[in-house]
Amino acid sequence: MSNFSINAAPQYPFASGQNGYVIAASTTTATVAVTTTGADSVVVANTTTGWAWITFAATSAFPTAGTPAPGFPVPPGGVATYSLPAGTDGRSPAKLTNVSAILSTGTGNVYVSLGSGA
């Protein structure tokens, strides 16, 4: 008996096929305009000593107790790969126009690379 399932989506390594971007991040929101045509995932590298909160919007804010916020954390010195959210058709990735970051402390660069795969 095989463990193969036709319902399992294949996992491919991340391949950057888009431009890379740098966000000069600090404890206030910093935003970069991006072009995501053909991309279905994003790699974010946080080279700072503070936690980064990343959103696919023009603003970013850390959630607080009782106040949720959209986005995801990237730890200091961490690298994370995320799938882009679905577009309006529910299938293809959304076309992003901005990526924003805010740091818990300090300043530094957060790098964003768009492409395909996990």
N, C-alpha and C positions, 0 to 999 in steps of 0.2 A: 504494500500500500504506500502511496506517495503522499508527501505533505504538500504537494503543489495544489494551489487553488487558483482557478481562473478569476476569482474575485479580488485577488491580491494585486494592488498596484505595484509596478516595478519601482525599485529605488535606484536611482542613478546618482553618481557623485556630482557635487555642485560644479557647474561649468559657467564661468563668467563670460557672457556674450554681450555685455552692456558696458557703459562707462562706469567708472568708480567715482565716488564722491567723498569729500571730507567735510565733517561738521565741526566747526570750532566751538566746542561745547563749554558751558559753564553752568552756574546755578540758576540761570534764566534760560528760557527756551531759545534754541538756535535752530534754524530751518534751512534746508537746502532743497532747491527745485530739482526734480529728477524726471527722467524719461524712462518709461518701463515697457515700451513696446516689445513684445515677445518674451519678457521675463516672467517667471512664475515663482521665483524665490529670491531671497535677499540674505546676504551675509553681513553681519554687523560686527566690527572689531572695536572694542572699547579700550583704548590705550591709556586711559586716565587712571587715577588712584581712587576715584569715586564711582559709585553705582550710576549707570546711565539708564534713563527711562526713554524708550524709543516709541514713536508713533508714526503712522503713515498719514499725517495731517500737518497743518500749518502751526500747531501748538502742541506742547507736551507738558504734562504735570504729573508728579508722583501721586499715586493714590494715598489717601490717609484713612484712618479708621472711620468707617461710616460713609466715606466718600470715594467710591470707585472711580477709576480713570482708565480710558482705553490705552492700550500700548503693552509693552513688555520690558522687563528689566534685562540688562546685560551687566554682569559683575565687573569689577575693576580688573583690567587685563584680560577680560573674557572675549570669546568669539562665539557668536550664535548664528545659526541658519534657520530661517523661517520661511514658510510658504506664504505667498501673497494671498490676501483674501479674494474670494470669488467676486467676479464682476456682476453687472446687473443681469446678465443672462444666466447666472447661477453656475456657470461652468468655467469659462475662461478667467484668468486672473484679472483683477481690477486694474485699471490704468491709474497708477499713482502719479501725483504731481508734486508731492512734498514728502520729505522724511525729516522729522524733528527729534531733537535730543535735549534732555536736561540732566544735569549731574547732581548727585546728592551733596557733593563737595568738590571744590577745586575747579580747575580749567584744564583743557586738553583736547586732543583730537579723537573723534569717533569716525571710523571709516565705514562706508556703505558700498557694497558691490552687488549689482543686480545680475541675475542670470537664470539658469535652469538647474533643476535637480535638488537633491537633498544634501 
